[in-house]
Amino acid sequence: MKKGEEYEQAMDIVETLELSEQTFIEVVSLRNFRKYLSEIVAKRKLHNQYTTRNEGEKLKVVRIR
């Protein structure tokens, strides 16, 4: 997976995930994905909050606010 793909995944999460909705994705660098997700939310001045948790080989992402 290319570095840009993690950014694209984070962007997709912000644009499509509704409140209390969850999704499972594969990421190479959890640290980078979380960084990108935080940066996108901050730049857009959104009040969205997300939680992430490893579930096997996938990452569970839930929008909590």
C-alpha positions as CSV (number, residue, x, y, z in Angstrom):
1,M,0.0,0.0,0.0
2,K,1.4,3.4,-0.9
3,K,1.7,6.2,1.6
4,G,-0.9,8.3,-0.3
5,E,-3.5,5.5,0.1
6,E,-3.6,6.0,3.8
7,Y,-4.4,9.6,3.3
8,E,-7.1,8.7,0.8
9,Q,-8.6,6.2,3.2
10,A,-8.8,8.9,5.9
11,M,-10.4,11.3,3.5
12,D,-12.9,8.7,2.5
13,I,-13.8,8.0,6.2
14,V,-14.3,11.7,6.9
15,E,-16.5,12.2,3.8
16,T,-18.7,9.1,4.0
17,L,-18.9,7.7,7.6
18,E,-22.1,8.7,9.3
19,L,-22.6,9.0,13.1
20,S,-22.4,5.6,14.9
21,E,-21.5,3.9,11.6
22,Q,-18.5,1.7,11.5
23,T,-16.2,0.3,8.8
24,F,-13.2,-2.1,8.6
25,I,-10.1,-1.2,6.6
26,E,-6.6,-2.4,6.1
27,V,-3.7,0.0,6.9
28,V,0.0,-0.4,6.7
29,S,0.8,2.3,9.3
30,L,-1.7,2.9,12.0
31,R,0.2,5.9,13.2
32,N,0.1,7.6,9.8
33,F,-3.6,6.8,9.3
34,R,-4.5,8.3,12.6
35,K,-2.4,11.4,11.9
36,Y,-4.1,11.9,8.5
37,L,-7.5,11.5,10.0
38,S,-6.8,14.0,12.8
39,E,-5.3,16.5,10.3
40,I,-8.3,16.3,7.9
41,V,-10.8,16.9,10.7
42,A,-8.8,19.8,12.1
43,K,-8.3,21.5,8.7
44,R,-12.0,21.2,7.8
45,K,-12.9,22.5,11.3
46,L,-15.3,19.6,11.9
47,H,-16.6,18.4,15.2
48,N,-16.4,14.7,14.1
49,Q,-14.6,12.3,16.4
50,Y,-13.5,8.8,15.5
51,T,-12.3,5.8,17.4
52,T,-10.1,3.1,16.0
53,R,-9.4,-0.4,17.2
54,N,-7.4,-3.4,15.8
55,E,-9.7,-6.4,15.1
56,G,-7.6,-9.2,13.7
57,E,-5.8,-8.0,10.6
58,K,-8.3,-5.1,10.0
59,L,-8.8,-1.7,11.7
60,K,-12.3,-0.9,12.9
61,V,-13.1,2.8,12.6
62,V,-16.3,4.2,14.2
63,R,-17.6,7.7,14.1
64,I,-18.6,8.6,17.6
65,R,-19.5,12.2,17.3
